[in-house]
Amino acid sequence: MSAEAADRVAAVTSSQPSTPLQISWFEFLLDNSLLEKHLQKTGADPSPVQLIVQFLEQASKPSVNEQNQVQPPADNRRNRTLKLLALKVAAHMEWDLDSLEKGLTIPVLNMLLNELLCVSKVPAGMKHVDLDLATLPPTTAMAVIIYNRWAIRTIVLSSFPEKLTKPGPHQMNMLNLVQQEKEMTENILAVLKEQANDSISVLQRALQLKKDFYVHTLRTLDLLGADAAANGETESSTAGLRISADQLHCQVCYDLGGVFFQQGCMDQTAYKKAQDHFRHTKELLKKLDQTVHVHLDEKRLNGYWNACKALAGDCDPSDTQMTQCDQINNLIRACDYQAVVEAFIKDNSSQSLQNHFRRSILRELQYKVQQGDSGLDEVCHKVCVCNAVRDALEGEVPSVGFQQLLLRPSRRTLDFMLEVCTRSLEQRPPSERSRSNMADFLRTLCESLEDLSQVFVVTSHKLFLELLKEEERKMLLEQMKKRSATINLSAKPLPSFYDIPASASVNIGQLEQQLILSLDPRRVRQILIELHGMAERSFWRVNSKWEVPAEYIVVILGIKDNLTKDLVYILMAKGLLSISVKDFAHARLLFSACLELVTEFSPKLRQVMLNEMLLLEVRAHEAMAAEGSKERPPPDLVSRVRGYLEMRVHDVPLRQVIGEECVAFMLNWRENDYLTLQVPPSLVMNNPFIKLGQLLASTCKELPGPKESRRTAKELWDVVVQICSVSVQHKRSSDGRLGLIKHRESTLGIMQRNKFITFIKKLREPLVLTTLISLFVRLHSIVRVRLLLLSLGLQVLTPSVAGVVPLGKAPHPPYLLVVVGGTGGFCLCVPGRDGYRIQYFLRYRPNSIVPTEHRFMSFETVPRFGTRPS
């Protein structure tokens, strides 16, 4: 290359900015010091949470063996190092759950915190509620506290509705990944909710500790990685980042307050507990220095505090900041709504109330109207006008509700608007900006009114003449006259569902908010029509809480018309949500509207809706029975349940839970003859709940007869034993020693144990419950004996095996365990020096949960290797 060419190349390369390449995850494996250097950079790329995801993703990748079989991730040095790197990144973030929750999904954060428990040497196999935090090493106790804080925070956050991002094109592999992550999240949430009371107890106990704690840092985790924990350095009282008792209590009180606030909808006293915890949090925040390690959302804390004061009815006169909010809450409790409107008009001038508080008051009033209090309709309109004027004074776009109010306002409503506008500028000398914003609001008001006589009412008002210049008034009037000339006054109105025009000034986000809140099918359809007129996209994923069963997804998303697809999906999802909170009245309305809609074009979806409406009626009747109602179900409902169990429509997607609820319903109302004799065999084979119900019904029918005729009781016993069985697996460490014990459910059962327990909770019929209790008593007794023999170092047979089997090996004599089939008794035969064997029959009272004392029954000389003992 010539010198000139070299100069040209150098000039080109020097003119191009050099973008540093993103560091790959494996580079941190090669250089131990690289991670700390990377994390100290400002705007590090990849970010800390991205690094955590990459490290854990690589550490949890399954492997493939020589036979091309997928194996679980190997427990090797590479994967252990990757998990330790993820923990180091979290330690660099000072275990800030707010940041971790925003950047990580629930499955990833669950994996990270479980790894923290593991490296912190939390005792395996013990529930956290059984641990004594005061005696644990500081880093171990802190790991337990962090995990249980995350558990209750996740439960609370999962109850919040979320607006999902706009979905891209539907690709099957991406949908599968999303579905897998969704199922993992649901499984984790189910476990966390089951353990919620234990997590709350752990955190309440942590509040009783007054000592400082220590949490892992990069240094202590380095020591663990270098196997330096043998000298106990990481367990000493000074290793790690020091967290004072006040700092810990501040964060724990905030998290406990959040979970108690969530429980308040079911238990009103929980609001008082939440308020006490939030009060303590605020006190500790004032006490602590700003530089301490406390990570919580102070805006949300203030919102929680205000809500607790309103819901608990505890107003503190000394709290000067919230006095006006407390007064408005008291006025609402006293049903003095006119005073609420007056307070809002005055606040338009002072602007002391926050906008989100004013909107929450409007939502509360609208909810009461939806519940049937039609007398508050006018109050809602007035509060909506007050909020719109407040928004206008601040230069914001009026809400969708106000835009709809302007479609056909009455003269009374228009006069009230003008009164609010005038009074909002009278209280104090308005700024020039407020006057300009109010002029724009009045101009917009005129442009929104279709009736020219109403426009003249506004333009002739004193405030309009004062705020708008003469040239502006003339120009606006000319525009109104031209617009009225083009309107065809003889045109017929559009049908009611299509009566809302799409306006570019209406904010889509506000319409979506109304779509989330509305439970009126007619209103839902109106909003969707307007949304589809403004944007050509789907709206069925606006709210993350809108979920329809996976069995129906393909059918619904196969609807070609986007508006119909959205409407069917949202009506069904809202109906299912209403059922989950036992709002059966709204669920009936939503399902009826959906049924009417799908009947026109899809027989398959029509049958789906009929099945869901059957489930609705079954749950509604069972809810009444649980509250003490003795009324038997109507014959029509029983007939519909039978019709569902006998249905043989092959093309319709069926939910297993409907069969489960129908079986529980039939058992609760003693329809044993039907379950025993008339259910189709194919349905029994395909639905485990129907099979279980048939066995229970048959056993209950056979109970009055002789014991010899109870054939299905043995089969029911086998089914229950298989469901409740567990397999024990030992996890070996890298040096070959036995490590953690893994208890896994047996795969032989007809259903999973948690589903079996859920099914049992739906049963109320005494005879069915007595039958199940007797089965569990027998199983409990056998397990007690099994634990007794295991403590003696013996192997134990499964409960369903009968016979004589040699147990143990030399140098001990050959023990024999005889399982007496069908009686629940055992015989332990111990050979003596002189050839005698002592038989211990362990018998239990059949109707007692607690077994009787083991009783010495008999001696008998038995040949050393002879026949089976009697």
Secondary structure, DSSP 8 states (H G I E B T S, - for coil): --HHHHHHHHHHHHHS--------TTHHHH-TTHHHHHHTSTT-SS-HHHHHHHHHHHHT--EE-TTS-EE----SHHHHHHHHHHHHHHHHTTT-HHHHHHHS-HHHHHHHHHHHHHHTT--TTS-GGGS-TTTS-HHHHHHHHHHHHHHHHHHHHHTS-----------HHHHHHHHHHHHHHHHHHHHHHHTHHHHHHHHHHHTT--S-EEE--HHHHHHHHTTGGGGTGGGSTTSSEEE-HHHHHHHHHHHHHHHHHHHTTT-THHHHHHHHHHHHHHHHHHHS-TTSS----HHHHHHHHHHHHHHHT---TT-GGGHHHHHHHHHHHTT-HHHHHHHHHHHHHH--S-HHHHHHHHHHHHHHHHTT-GGGHHHHHHHHHHHHHHHHHTT----HHHHHHTSS--HHHHHHHHHHHHHHHHSS---HHHHHHHHHHHHHHHHH---HHHHHHHHTSHHHHHHS-HHHHHHHHHHHHHHHHH--TT-----GGG-S---TTS-HHHHHHHHHH---HHHHHHHHHHHHHH-SS--TTSSTT----HHHHHHHHT-SSHHHHHHHHHHHHHHHHHHHTT-HHHHHHHHHHHHHHHTTT-HHHHHHHHHHHHHHHHHHHHHHHHTT------HHHHHHHHHHHT---SSS---HHHHHHHHHHHHHTT-HHHHHHTS-HHHHHH-HHHHHHHHHHHHHHHTTS-GGG-HHHHHHHHHHHHHH-EEEEEEE-TTS-EEEEEEEE-S-SSS-HHHHHHHHHT---HHHHHHHHHHHHHHHHHHHHHHHHHHTT-----TT--EEEEE--TTS--EEEEEETTTTEEEEEEE-TTS-EEEEEE---TT-SS-------EEE---TT-S---
